[in-house]
């Protein structure tokens, strides 16, 4: 069974029965449970580890290859994302849910909607089920290749419009200036 998450007296645990169980920590009473779908059996784990942030449980499933967002109080499904096989607990930071897969990818989705921000391959080997750790806006992602892969949150978010537009505009300004200079040189030669 993956590592459970604890929040405000509730224990969230994904179990080998492909369910996410939310239990009252004091009484052991099951508050709600949700089946995380069906899919092929994964030999060493059928459910991912949950993370709780802002009243939402984020959990992936290696068998359904889906990342889920569920309301912590009710278990209502808020959104899903076709993530690939997720076993590690996702990290939630700056409005993003960052996840890793057993196929060597790291991905980020918008926390409120599940909309894909970016997915990138970090390794041809599986990433470790320990999940991403964020330190000072840098993601540290252990891999089963024996490496700790690093990436900044800005790199994960990808280029912005300004990252593309500013060099393009600067290039146009430089090209225009060079063109004007060339025209001036040609006029002087003709005179």
Residue pairs with C-beta under 8 A, 6 or more apart in sequence:
1 13
1 14
1 15
1 16
1 47
2 13
2 14
2 45
2 47
2 48
2 49
2 50
2 87
2 89
2 129
3 49
3 89
4 11
4 12
4 13
4 14
4 49
4 50
5 11
5 12
5 13
5 49
5 50
5 51
5 52
5 57
5 89
6 12
6 25
7 52
7 72
9 24
9 25
9 26
10 22
10 23
10 24
10 25
10 31
10 72
11 22
11 23
11 24
11 25
12 20
12 21
12 22
12 50
12 52
12 57
12 59
12 72
13 20
13 21
13 23
13 50
14 20
14 21
14 36
14 47
14 48
14 49
14 50
14 59
14 61
15 21
15 47
16 45
16 46
16 47
17 46
18 35
18 36
18 37
18 38
18 46
18 47
18 61
18 63
19 33
19 34
19 35
19 36
19 47
20 33
20 34
20 36
20 47
20 50
20 57
20 59
20 68
20 70
20 75
21 30
21 33
22 30
22 31
22 32
22 33
22 57
22 72
22 75
23 29
23 30
23 31
24 31
32 74
32 75
33 75
34 68
34 70
34 75
34 77
36 47
36 59
36 61
36 63
36 64
36 66
36 68
37 61
37 63
37 64
37 66
38 63
38 64
39 61
39 62
39 63
39 64
39 65
40 63
41 63
42 62
42 63
42 85
42 87
45 62
45 87
45 129
46 61
46 62
46 63
47 59
47 61
47 62
47 63
48 59
48 60
48 61
48 62
48 86
48 87
48 88
48 89
49 59
49 87
49 88
49 89
49 129
49 131
50 57
50 58
50 59
50 89
51 57
51 58
51 59
51 89
51 90
51 91
51 92
51 97
52 58
52 72
53 92
53 111
54 92
54 111
55 71
55 72
55 73
56 69
56 70
56 71
56 72
56 78
56 111
57 68
57 69
57 70
57 71
57 72
58 67
58 68
58 69
58 90
58 92
58 97
58 99
58 111
59 67
59 68
59 70
59 86
59 89
59 90
60 66
60 67
60 68
60 83
60 85
60 86
60 87
60 88
60 90
60 99
61 68
61 85
61 86
62 85
62 86
62 87
62 102
63 85
65 82
65 83
65 84
65 85
65 86
66 80
66 81
66 82
66 83
66 86
67 80
67 81
67 83
67 86
67 90
67 97
67 99
67 109
67 114
68 77
68 79
68 80
69 77
69 78
69 79
69 80
69 97
69 111
69 114
70 76
70 77
70 78
71 78
78 114
79 113
79 114
80 114
81 109
81 114
81 116
83 99
83 101
83 107
83 109
84 101
84 102
84 103
84 105
84 107
84 119
85 101
85 102
85 103
86 99
86 100
86 101
86 102
87 102
87 129
88 99
88 100
88 127
88 128
88 129
88 130
88 131
88 132
89 131
90 97
90 98
90 99
90 131
90 132
91 97
91 98
91 99
91 131
91 132
91 133
91 134
91 139
92 98
92 111
93 134
93 153
94 153
95 110
95 111
95 112
96 108
96 109
96 110
96 111
96 117
96 153
96 156
96 157
97 108
97 109
97 110
97 111
97 114
98 106
98 107
98 108
98 132
98 134
98 139
98 156
99 106
99 107
99 108
99 109
99 131
99 132
100 106
100 107
100 122
100 127
100 128
100 131
100 132
100 141
101 107
101 126
101 127
102 126
102 127
102 129
103 126
104 121
104 122
104 123
104 124
104 125
104 126
104 127
104 143
105 119
105 120
105 121
105 122
105 127
106 119
106 120
106 122
106 127
106 132
106 139
106 141
106 149
106 151
106 156
107 116
107 117
107 118
107 119
107 120
108 116
108 117
108 118
108 119
108 156
108 157
109 115
109 116
109 117
110 117
117 156
117 157
117 158
118 156
118 157
118 158
120 151
120 156
122 141
122 143
122 149
122 151
123 143
123 144
123 145
123 147
123 149
124 145
125 143
125 144
125 145
126 143
126 144
127 141
127 142
127 143
127 144
127 149
128 141
128 142
128 143
128 144
130 142
131 141
132 139
132 140
132 141
133 139
133 140
133 141
134 140
134 153
137 152
137 153
137 154
138 150
138 151
138 152
138 153
139 149
139 150
139 151
139 152
139 153
139 156
140 148
140 149
140 150
141 148
141 149
141 150
141 151
142 148
142 149
143 149
